[in-house]
Amino acid sequence: MTLKNVHKSYGSRSIYEGLDFQVRRRERWCVMGINGAGKSTLLKLVAGASEPDNGTVARGPSVRMGYFAQHAMEVLEGERTVFQTLEGAFPQAGQAPLRALAGCFGFSGDEIEKKCRVLSGGEKARLVMALMLFDPPNLLVLDEPTNHLDIATKEMLITALSQYEGTMLFVSHDRHFLAALSNRVLELTPEGIHTYGGGYTEYVERTGREAPGLRS
Ligand SMILES: Nc1ncnc2c1ncn2[C@@H]1O[C@H](COP(=O)(O)OP(=O)(O)OP(=O)(O)O)[C@@H](O)[C@H]1O
């Protein structure tokens, strides 16, 4: 995944002026920066949900991507149940594995019969994660995936993602998520980008500072 000389503005507000950045296989980048630095915009560009004004975003031919952002929850069909949603996505999978999948993501017993329209934000996020991780793509782009999750589900997600062997690019304000899952750090600053070859913990040790906007 290579971004070359990427320019992006919203109206008169310039977000990047010539961004160069490369993500290689198995790297796990956390993206840091203050509010409005352009973290979500970068993830959108990588995911193809937004186009650069100038420059190129190139994906390797074997890249299969999963993109999670808050709007991902809106694509759930309100009248479908949790189970119907999983079955619709994986028609070949059979009942038992899908029930097990739902269970792993906290939908036990009758809860899989709940319609999507009644799900809480956290339940929707869990269902979207289950859809994404059943047959995981080899590049995950995650924009604040733990936002609506309770602690138990967050820990479960961290465990699942630490076993994931693909490449990741993510934004998180959760210290444990950052520390457990990153092996690279990209910092967006007004002066441009800084990259660090180690994970978040090494970044904190080296720079003596934590990510801006950390929640826990
Ligand atoms: N579609 C849009 N139209 C106009 N301005 C936008 C749009 N999307 C983002 N922006 C602006 O661009 C800037 C960067 O936005 P972005 O969401 O990438 O920042 P961020 O670093 O993810 O911020 P936060 O930490 O607050 O989520 C912000 O000032 C934002 O208001």
The ligand as an SDF file (V2000), in Angstrom:
LIG
                    3D

 31 33  0  0  0  0  0  0  0  0999 V2000
  -15.9610   15.8260    4.4010 N   0  0  0  0  0  0  0  0  0  0  0  0
  -15.3630   16.8690    4.9820 C   0  0  0  0  0  0  0  0  0  0  0  0
  -15.6550   18.1220    4.6100 N   0  0  0  0  0  0  0  0  0  0  0  0
  -15.0480   19.1860    5.1620 C   0  0  0  0  0  0  0  0  0  0  0  0
  -14.1140   19.0970    6.1340 N   0  0  0  0  0  0  0  0  0  0  0  0
  -13.7800   17.8730    6.5490 C   0  0  0  0  0  0  0  0  0  0  0  0
  -14.3850   16.7040    6.0130 C   0  0  0  0  0  0  0  0  0  0  0  0
  -13.8490   15.6340    6.6160 N   0  0  0  0  0  0  0  0  0  0  0  0
  -12.9610   16.1130    7.5090 C   0  0  0  0  0  0  0  0  0  0  0  0
  -12.9030   17.4560    7.4770 N   0  0  0  0  0  0  0  0  0  0  0  0
  -12.0180   18.3180    8.2750 C   0  0  0  0  0  0  0  0  0  0  0  0
  -10.6820   17.9540    8.0060 O   0  0  0  0  0  0  0  0  0  0  0  0
   -9.9020   17.9250    9.1920 C   0  0  0  0  0  0  0  0  0  0  0  0
   -9.2980   16.5440    9.3960 C   0  0  0  0  0  0  0  0  0  0  0  0
  -10.3520   15.6330    9.6630 O   0  0  0  0  0  0  0  0  0  0  0  0
  -10.1110   14.1510   10.1740 P   0  0  0  0  0  0  0  0  0  0  0  0
  -11.4380   13.5720   10.4820 O   0  0  0  0  0  0  0  0  0  0  0  0
   -9.2620   13.4310    9.2060 O   0  0  0  0  0  0  0  0  0  0  0  0
   -9.2760   14.4210   11.4960 O   0  0  0  0  0  0  0  0  0  0  0  0
   -8.8920   13.4480   12.6930 P   0  0  0  0  0  0  0  0  0  0  0  0
   -7.4430   13.6160   12.9200 O   0  0  0  0  0  0  0  0  0  0  0  0
   -9.3900   12.0890   12.4140 O   0  0  0  0  0  0  0  0  0  0  0  0
   -9.6960   14.1360   13.8760 O   0  0  0  0  0  0  0  0  0  0  0  0
  -10.3800   13.5290   15.2250 P   0  0  0  0  0  0  0  0  0  0  0  0
   -9.2820   13.1020   16.1200 O   0  0  0  0  0  0  0  0  0  0  0  0
  -11.1090   14.7360   15.7520 O   0  0  0  0  0  0  0  0  0  0  0  0
  -11.2840   12.4310   14.7810 O   0  0  0  0  0  0  0  0  0  0  0  0
  -10.8350   18.3610   10.3040 C   0  0  0  0  0  0  0  0  0  0  0  0
  -10.6380   19.7360   10.5190 O   0  0  0  0  0  0  0  0  0  0  0  0
  -12.2130   18.0940    9.7460 C   0  0  0  0  0  0  0  0  0  0  0  0
  -13.1590   18.9860   10.2790 O   0  0  0  0  0  0  0  0  0  0  0  0
  1  2  1  0
  2  3  1  0
  2  7  2  0
  3  4  2  0
  4  5  1  0
  5  6  2  0
  6  7  1  0
  6 10  1  0
  7  8  1  0
  8  9  2  0
  9 10  1  0
 10 11  1  0
 11 12  1  0
 11 30  1  0
 12 13  1  0
 13 14  1  0
 13 28  1  0
 14 15  1  0
 15 16  1  0
 16 17  2  0
 16 18  1  0
 16 19  1  0
 19 20  1  0
 20 21  2  0
 20 22  1  0
 20 23  1  0
 23 24  1  0
 24 25  2  0
 24 26  1  0
 24 27  1  0
 28 29  1  0
 28 30  1  0
 30 31  1  0
M  END
$$$$
